[in-house]
Amino acid sequence: MTRTRRTVGLALAALGMTAALAGCSTTASTGSGDADLTFMVFETPALGPEFWDQSIENALTDLPDVTVNKIVSPGGDRTAYAKQLQASDQFPDVLASITPRDFLEAGLLEPFDQDWLDENFILPEANDIDGGTYIPPTNSQVLPLVFYNKALFAEHGVEVPETWAEFVAAIEKFRAADVTPLELAGSEPWAASMPLVGLSSADVLGQDPEWIQKRYAGEVSFSDPLYVGALEKARDLVEMEAYDPAALSVDYATANRNFLDGKSAMYPMGSWFTGSSYITPEQAENIGAFPWPTDDGSIVVPFNVGGTTAVSSQSEHVDEATSFAKAWSLDPANLTVLIETDGAYPMFKDRSIEDFDVSVSGLYLDTYAYVTDENSKVSSFGWVNNNDSLAPGMNDALYALSQALFSDGDVAAQAAQLDKEWDAAVGK
């Protein structure tokens, strides 16, 4: 999985890095070979220590000369932690779910060979960045979807909105009924960005799928009317009191619980929310989902093809690290867990969902249809690992802006700041 779920400040001083690493590593390595690798992973309710330990053991089955030492990122922002390890000359041999573009200028990642990608994946070039793929395209997500409480919609006579105007009307109706219209984990920057990700994907990329490429070329800017319009809508949601007044103090776990407990009517979140680590089968029966609404009602699907393993080009054992990363990525047991617990949509060439021995909800299957059906798919703004990924550091800028919109309505100035940060990131 490629997303960042819990972004935290990791102010580890350089002198304390070794101690921090010791606290985050497993006490025993897996394997007994000559190539001693480090594998930076992350843990979530869906992917706990047992998952990672078993997945590493499975991947080493045909690699008798390899040993793997697991390092657990202490927070949700794996990219930030990997940068800290890099700064202390402890960059891992293999890394899980980082943002590749942030490491490419320094030449830190090894691309996977195209023949292997072509052989194994439905969209072998989905994660291509300037001719190289640094994370295998094993699974996909739609983010955000807007999940909704069917019982609350029925109780208050609200139809599932298809247009932006209908979406606004639904928000106003729930607010008038003293029901929080939109749940938001506003204290966690990545989660606070979900509405803006939806607007940027549907309204900007839905109108111009090449917008990000044009931004790299300097042909468009965040200050142009198209993107400013998305920012204005994001601010409008705040002004119409679509969120709980204390939304910026709500963490991810609390937001999930609020929505499932019926305290809010809708919840913009990634499709991983369909997984069993977040909802029970009984809860799933009361939840529906729709794509972020557009002005004209056209369906625009913010699509992300993900994966897990990236390989350090600085490793002393690049070949062995690559072999391990490939074995990990192709193990169907790993994707089985991701499908069931984390709502991943499989992208293996030789395995459809029916080929996995999984138990999934109707909500999962309903949302998976957005991947398999013909529709307008665009890159999920700020969440992809291909040529449409944002310039280094811009994801954080987008997250910060999403929170700033709650107190600052000067969207023109905010758009100008995004342009300034983008130009600095690309060296202009």
Number of C-alpha atoms within 10 A of each C-alpha: 23 22 24 18 17 18 18 14 10 14 10 13 11 13 9 10 17 15 11 15 16 12 13 16 19 15 10 9 16 18 20 14 14 12 19 19 25 21 24 26 24 21 16 13 10 18 17 11 17 10 15 17 16 14 17 24 17 17 20 23 12 12 18 12 13 21 23 25 21 26 20 22 23 18 18 20 22 26 19 20 22 21 16 19 18 14 12 14 9 15 21 24 26 26 26 24 22 28 28 22 19 19 17 14 10 8 11 18 25 22 19 18 12 13 9 12 20 13 12 18 21 18 17 22 18 21 26 18 18 8 11 17 24 26 32 29 29 28 25 22 29 25 27 29 27 22 25 25 23 19 13 18 16 11 8 13 12 17 13 16 18 18 17 16 15 18 19 17 15 23 24 18 16 22 19 11 11 11 20 24 25 25 27 33 27 25 19 21 25 26 25 28 27 25 26 24 28 28 26 25 28 30 22 22 22 22 14 14 18 14 20 23 15 13 17 17 10 11 10 17 22 22 19 12 14 18 19 20 19 23 26 18 17 23 21 16 17 16 14 12 15 23 23 20 11 11 19 18 14 19 18 19 11 14 21 20 15 19 21 22 11 17 19 25 26 30 26 28 26 20 24 27 22 32 25 22 17 19 18 13 15 9 14 21 14 15 20 20 23 19 24 29 24 21 13 10 15 16 19 23 26 31 22 28 29 27 25 22 28 30 28 22 18 14 20 13 16 19 14 21 29 23 17 26 26 19 20 21 22 16 13 17 17 19 26 21 18 22 25 23 23 23 31 28 29 26 23 20 15 10 14 11 16 7 10 15 12 14 14 18 20 15 22 24 14 14 21 21 11 21 20 9 8 8 12 15 20 22 28 25 27 22 23 23 30 25 19 22 23 24 20 20 16 18 19 15 15 21 22 16 22 23 20 16 21 18 10 12 17 13 20 17 12 19 19 16 16 19 18 14 18 22 15 13 14 10 7 9
